[in-house]
Amino acid sequence: MSQIHSNLHRSPWADWWEGTRRTDIWWTLAWFDVVLRYRRSMLGPLWLTLSMGAMIGGMGPLYSSLFGTELSKFFPHLALGIIFWGFFSSVVTESCNAFVGSSNYLKQGYFPISLFVWRSIARNLIQFAHQIVLYIPVALWAGISLSWSAMLVIPAMAIAIVNAHALGLLLGLICTRFRDVTQIVNSVMQMLMFLTPVFWLPESLPDRAQYILWNPFAQMLDLLRTPLMGGVATVHSWLGIIGWTALALIGSAILFSRYRRRVVYWL
Amino acid sequence: MASISLKNVAVNFPIYGAGAASLKKTLAASVTGGRFGKETGVTVVQALSDINLELKSGDRLGLIGHNGAGKSTLLRTLAGVYEPSAGEFKREGTVSSLIDPSLGIEPDATGIENIMLRGLVMGLSKKEIDARIPEICEFSGLGQYVNMPVRTYSTGMMMRLAFSISTSVEADILLMDEWLSVGDADFTEKAEKRMREVVSKSGILVLASHSPALIAKECNMVVKLSHGRLEAAEISQIVDATELDDRP
């Protein structure tokens, strides 16, 4: 696809920016995605909050007694773990569907495909916002005191979004071409949920299993969760995630610059 | 000034259906050095080949051809959906495409919300859309239905809505697949008038249709697509042909 056949052709960078700068389009599309999904229910998107609340409330006491940890220490850990994991896993699995799910637009005109990855991320951010509010009562109940280091959650979230975008382009392209990959990604994410300290405490991991913490989701979770619990994420997590981010960016840049105009042929 | 130029344009579709897209087969083929390569041999459909076409402002081109001849693919290529696999494609001017009226319509959203969504996707800002909403609603003639979810609409009503939105934006090039006929007589007349207005502003119209009468009425030139290739045709010819067909 190196040969350029059309004066509509844009450079990869210009193409990416074209899709990124139209925030009004992708926010509105994402907002409608959420609103329309709950249009015919009475509580609407509040269901996101309620069902997450039920899950945390149900699992907290059980798992804290299973692991023999104090509830006031364990409950905030579990609440943030489940909320963030829900965000990670839906970002990853839905990015497989970013282009297939937007084919009605892609088949209508010339669209920069990054737009639809942003749509998928924005949709997940809206859902996440409905769920993270649950942490406020949990933190108050557990008496968590936050210091200035909690501000580190902001750069961590920015890195999470960069990764979500890179993975979205990467998986979006691969899954459109090879439809089996969507299934693979789904089952890998299910497995990773147990390999990531979502429920269990990383301190309880024996030395020989420490390698599990190299999993990018464990590192990202550390960066996001620890500051909100009054701690500081490990340097190991920061370094690790920078490496993973670089990999994701390189991979997505290669695929994006080669196949971004090819994707419509695969729909 | 609007212009379209295609030189030796080809569009080839790889068809990955029926298991050919499976990762397993591609991997197996690459690991075994292509011994099972035949299994992954992707069927390639030549949807368009050797298309040469020059259009300038004021041209109203009718596209005819049997089902599957490549009319919609050509319209989509002109819209910029498919980047040609070979050849050269140049286009100047903004495009409004009405290829499939139901594309990009959210069935659970109301008419007004769909105007907003489609308007944004067509590149308007929210402000511009707000300013146009009354006019679009008026033109569509849907009355109070614009506040109802689109899933409650009939096909004709949906087409009215889509047409009203798409033509409310001033575009230099109008691409249409045949669906004017879905509306009732009143609306068809209104729509044809609107279409002529758009084209008369030094624009280009490309209209794919099975109806020679419609093409004779709306277009000043015509080409025939046959198995993905263009054949020259004359408007007088196609009209004569139908008149013969109509004879008892």
Interface residues (C-beta under 8 A of the other chain):
Chain A: H5 S6 N7 L8 H9 D24 I25 T28 L29 F32 L36 R39 R40 N104 Y105 L106 K107 Q108 G109 Y110 F111 R177 F178 R179 D180 V181 I184 R261 R262 V264 Y265 W266
Chain B: V9 F13 P14 Y16 A21 S22 L23 K24 T26 R76 A79 G80 V81 Y82 E83 P84 S85 A86 G87 E88 F89 K90 R91 E92 V95 S97 I99 D100 L103 G104 E106 D108 A109 E113 M116 L117 L120 V121 M122 S125 K126 P149
